[in-house]
Amino acid sequence: MTHMQLVQEQKGDGLTFRIHALTHVIRYSASANGELEETRQMDGRFTVEAQLHGSGVLIEPGAFQYSHGNIQAKVEQQAKGGFLSRAIATAGTGESAFATRFTGQGKVWTEPTRKHFIIAESSGAKGDDMILDDKAFYMAQDTMQLGTHTHNSIAGALSGNGLRQPKLSGKGIFVVESPVPVSEVEVIELSGNDSLIVDGDLMLMYSASLNVELRPLVRGLRNAMRSGEGLVFMIGGEGTVFLTPTHRNLSAATL
């Protein structure tokens, strides 16, 4: 039997998301009445449970593990643009993307992974849409719409996230995949009177209402070469930015 520890739970309209940490036995000991007791600790893997009771859920292809109850599954085409980059190699080229939609009454479980998960909620109000990192989308209530955001700047087209990024809109609860635990995610609120400059690798998601430009930290080829910095996000306006400042990009790290 798989043992798990509840990490986070959030209820929506007809749907509940739960994030569980998997555990394993590190020690057996005898109790006072002679019964064998287990001492367990988390092993670094996590799984997401979606309990359906009147609503449905969209899940990234390949993430499904099993379901229990009266559950129906259907693969549906989402917006053009290929926002699920792990499922479609030609992400951002204009090809169709797909997600698996589960409906009914019961529970749906996802494959264990060593990535972390964050549950969030959107009110559906204007300006509450979120632009996600290419690898961040994992699961969303089917009352929400999955699409793409197109960067208009040339710098945006050359960024690590490509010309297009996933866009999540509508009312509901959703789950994003994060390289760091929720306790290490930094949330910055911009009022419209300040701005934010961020290395693109640290951006988990941000409000679609923000004005975002991706370009070199300093203008001019010579200055850019001297600074040693690549493309960064220049962010202004009103909205929220979610950063992962403790995330270490191993592919870019100097060993």
C-alpha positions in Angstrom: 0.0 0.0 0.0 1.3 3.5 -0.9 1.7 5.8 2.1 1.2 9.5 1.6 1.2 12.7 3.6 -1.2 15.5 2.7 0.7 18.7 1.7 -1.9 21.0 0.4 -5.7 21.0 -0.3 -8.0 23.4 -2.0 -11.7 23.0 -2.7 -13.4 24.6 -5.7 -16.9 24.4 -7.1 -17.5 20.7 -7.7 -13.8 19.8 -7.4 -11.1 19.3 -4.8 -7.3 19.2 -5.4 -5.0 17.6 -3.0 -1.2 17.4 -3.2 0.4 14.4 -1.5 4.0 13.6 -0.6 5.0 10.0 -0.9 6.7 8.4 2.1 8.8 5.3 2.8 9.8 3.4 5.9 13.1 4.3 7.6 12.7 2.3 10.8 10.5 -0.4 12.5 10.1 -0.5 16.2 8.0 -2.4 18.8 5.2 -0.4 20.6 4.4 -0.8 24.3 1.7 -3.4 23.5 4.1 -5.4 21.3 2.8 -4.3 17.9 5.2 -3.3 15.1 5.3 0.4 14.3 6.7 2.2 11.3 8.6 5.4 11.2 8.3 7.0 7.8 9.7 10.0 6.0 9.0 11.8 2.7 11.0 10.4 -0.2 10.9 13.5 -2.4 8.1 12.4 -4.7 4.7 14.1 -5.0 1.4 13.2 -6.6 -1.9 15.1 -7.2 -5.3 13.9 -6.4 -8.4 15.5 -8.1 -11.7 14.6 -6.5 -14.5 15.2 -8.8 -18.0 15.9 -7.4 -19.8 17.8 -10.1 -17.0 19.4 -12.1 -14.3 18.2 -14.5 -10.6 18.5 -14.8 -8.1 19.0 -17.6 -4.8 17.2 -17.1 -1.5 17.4 -19.0 -1.1 14.4 -21.3 1.0 11.7 -19.8 0.4 12.7 -16.2 -2.5 10.4 -15.5 -1.9 7.4 -13.2 -5.3 5.9 -12.3 -8.9 6.8 -11.4 -11.5 5.4 -9.1 -15.2 5.9 -9.4 -17.6 6.7 -12.2 -15.0 8.6 -14.3 -15.1 9.3 -18.1 -12.0 10.4 -20.0 -11.7 12.2 -23.3 -8.8 13.8 -25.1 -9.7 17.3 -26.3 -8.0 19.7 -28.6 -7.2 23.0 -26.9 -6.2 26.3 -28.4 -3.8 26.4 -31.3 -0.2 27.0 -30.4 1.2 23.9 -28.8 1.4 25.1 -25.2 2.1 21.7 -23.8 5.7 21.6 -24.8 6.5 18.3 -23.1 3.7 16.6 -25.1 4.4 18.3 -28.4 7.9 18.8 -29.6 7.0 21.6 -32.0 5.6 23.8 -29.3 5.0 27.4 -30.4 4.8 26.6 -34.1 1.0 26.8 -34.4 0.2 23.1 -34.2 -2.7 21.9 -32.1 -2.3 21.0 -28.4 -4.3 18.4 -26.5 -5.3 17.8 -22.9 -7.2 14.9 -21.2 -10.5 15.9 -19.7 -11.9 13.8 -16.9 -15.5 14.1 -15.7 -17.9 12.2 -13.4 -17.8 11.3 -9.8 -14.7 9.9 -8.2 -10.9 10.5 -7.9 -8.2 10.9 -10.4 -4.5 10.4 -9.5 -1.4 11.6 -11.3 2.0 9.9 -11.7 4.5 10.6 -8.9 7.2 13.0 -9.7 10.0 14.8 -7.9 8.7 18.2 -9.1 6.7 20.3 -6.7 3.1 21.4 -7.1 1.3 24.6 -6.3 -2.5 25.0 -6.1 -3.9 28.4 -7.1 -7.3 29.9 -7.9 -8.5 32.4 -10.4 -11.6 34.5 -10.0 -12.3 34.8 -13.7 -12.3 38.6 -13.5 -10.8 40.7 -16.2 -7.0 40.9 -15.7 -6.9 37.7 -13.7 -5.6 35.5 -16.5 -2.2 34.0 -15.9 0.8 33.5 -18.3 2.7 30.4 -17.3 6.2 29.1 -17.9 6.3 26.6 -20.7 6.7 23.7 -18.3 4.4 24.9 -15.5 0.9 23.8 -16.6 -0.2 20.6 -15.0 -3.9 20.5 -14.2 -6.9 22.9 -14.3 -10.6 22.8 -13.6 -12.5 22.4 -16.9 -14.3 25.7 -16.4 -11.0 27.3 -17.3 -9.6 27.9 -20.8 -6.1 26.9 -21.9 -4.6 29.0 -24.7 -1.4 30.8 -25.7 0.0 34.2 -25.2 2.1 35.6 -28.1 5.0 37.9 -27.3 5.0 40.8 -29.8 8.6 41.9 -29.2 11.5 40.4 -31.2 13.3 39.7 -27.9 10.3 37.7 -26.8 10.5 35.5 -29.8 14.2 34.8 -29.0 13.6 34.0 -25.3 13.9 30.6 -23.7 10.1 30.4 -23.5 9.7 30.9 -27.3 7.4 33.2 -29.1 4.3 31.7 -27.3 3.6 30.9 -23.7 0.7 29.0 -22.0 -2.2 31.2 -21.0 -4.8 30.2 -18.4 -8.0 32.1 -18.1 -11.5 31.8 -16.6 -12.8 30.9 -13.2 -11.6 27.9 -11.3 -8.7 26.2 -9.4 -5.6 24.9 -11.1 -2.3 23.3 -10.4 1.1 24.3 -11.7 4.4 22.4 -11.5 7.2 24.2 -9.8 11.0 23.4 -9.5 10.8 24.6 -5.9 8.4 24.1 -2.9 5.6 26.5 -2.4 7.4 28.0 0.6 10.2 29.1 -1.7 8.0 30.8 -4.3 8.2 34.6 -4.0 5.0 36.5 -4.8 5.5 40.1 -5.9 2.6 42.5 -6.3 3.1 45.4 -8.7 1.0 48.5 -8.2 1.7 50.2 -11.5 4.1 52.7 -10.0 7.0 50.3 -9.8 8.7 47.8 -12.1 10.5 44.5 -12.0 13.4 43.0 -13.9 13.8 39.3 -13.7 15.9 36.5 -15.2 13.6 34.5 -17.4 14.5 31.2 -15.8 13.0 32.4 -12.5 9.5 33.2 -13.9 6.9 30.7 -12.8 3.8 32.7 -13.9 2.5 36.2 -14.0 -0.7 38.2 -14.5 -1.7 38.7 -18.1 -2.5 42.3 -17.3 1.1 43.2 -16.8 3.2 44.8 -19.5 6.1 42.4 -20.2 9.0 42.8 -22.6 11.8 40.3 -23.0 15.1 41.9 -24.0 18.8 42.1 -23.0 19.4 43.6 -19.6 21.4 46.4 -21.2 21.0 47.9 -24.7 23.6 47.5 -27.3 25.6 44.4 -28.3 28.8 45.5 -26.7 27.2 46.3 -23.4 25.2 43.1 -23.4 28.4 41.1 -23.9 30.2 42.9 -21.1 27.3 42.4 -18.6 27.3 38.6 -19.1 23.5 38.6 -18.8 21.1 37.1 -21.3 17.5 38.1 -21.9 15.5 39.3 -19.0 11.8 40.1 -18.3 11.1 43.9 -18.0 7.7 44.0 -16.2 5.5 46.9 -15.4 1.8 47.7 -14.7 -0.5 46.2 -12.2 -0.5 42.5 -11.4 1.2 39.6 -9.7 4.4 37.9 -10.4 5.4 34.4 -9.1 9.2 33.8 -8.9 11.4 30.8 -8.0 14.5 32.6 -6.9 16.0 29.5 -5.2 15.8 27.4 -8.4 19.2 26.5 -9.8 19.2 26.0 -13.6 21.7 23.1 -13.7 22.0 23.3 -17.5 23.2 26.8 -17.2 25.3 26.4 -14.0 29.0 26.4 -14.1 30.3 23.2 -12.5 
